[in-house]
Amino acid sequence: NTERLPELDEAHDYQMWADVEGVMIDMGVISKTNSLSTMAYIDHAESLNITIEPAGGNDHPTVSRLISNVYLK
């Protein structure tokens, strides 16, 4: 559910990442237009993380722009 995420300008997107054994794996860019988003499932994820990235997403997370993380284990 993305309803509580603050709106971003056109130059940025939210992107979700799964941490698997210390490696951040891209789960996809979070939609700006849908309040609910379906993301890729990543087996053995230890945490889920959301960062602010350049529009269209990034190959690697910008850790300094981490806005949310949830530990799963």
C-alpha positions in Angstrom: 0.0 0.0 0.0 1.6 3.3 -1.1 -1.0 5.8 0.1 1.2 7.1 3.0 4.3 7.7 0.9 4.8 11.4 0.2 4.5 12.4 -3.4 7.8 12.7 -5.3 8.7 15.0 -8.2 8.9 13.7 -11.8 12.6 13.2 -11.5 12.4 10.5 -8.7 10.7 7.2 -7.9 10.4 5.0 -4.9 12.1 1.6 -5.5 11.8 -1.5 -3.3 14.7 -3.8 -2.5 15.0 -7.2 -0.8 18.1 -7.9 1.3 19.3 -11.5 0.8 22.4 -12.3 2.7 23.6 -8.7 2.5 22.9 -8.3 -1.2 20.2 -5.8 -2.2 18.0 -7.2 -4.9 15.7 -5.0 -7.0 12.0 -5.7 -6.5 10.8 -3.0 -8.8 9.8 0.6 -8.9 6.7 1.5 -6.9 3.9 2.9 -9.0 3.0 6.6 -8.6 -0.5 6.1 -9.9 -1.7 3.0 -8.1 -2.3 2.9 -4.3 -1.6 -0.8 -4.3 1.5 -2.3 -6.1 2.4 -5.8 -6.8 6.1 -6.4 -6.4 8.4 -9.3 -7.4 8.8 -12.0 -4.8 12.3 -12.6 -3.6 13.0 -15.9 -1.9 15.0 -15.8 1.4 14.6 -12.0 1.8 15.8 -10.9 5.3 14.4 -7.4 5.0 12.4 -5.2 2.6 13.7 -1.7 1.9 12.4 1.4 0.1 14.7 4.0 -1.4 14.2 7.2 -3.4 15.9 6.7 -6.8 16.1 8.6 -10.1 12.9 8.2 -12.2 12.8 4.7 -13.7 14.8 3.1 -10.9 18.4 2.3 -10.3 20.6 -0.8 -10.6 21.9 -0.3 -7.0 20.1 1.2 -4.1 20.9 4.8 -3.0 21.3 3.8 0.7 21.6 7.4 1.8 18.0 7.8 0.5 16.6 4.8 2.4 13.1 5.8 3.7 11.8 2.5 5.0 12.9 -0.9 6.0 11.2 -3.9 7.6 13.1 -6.9 8.9 11.5 -10.2 8.1 13.5 -12.6 10.3 
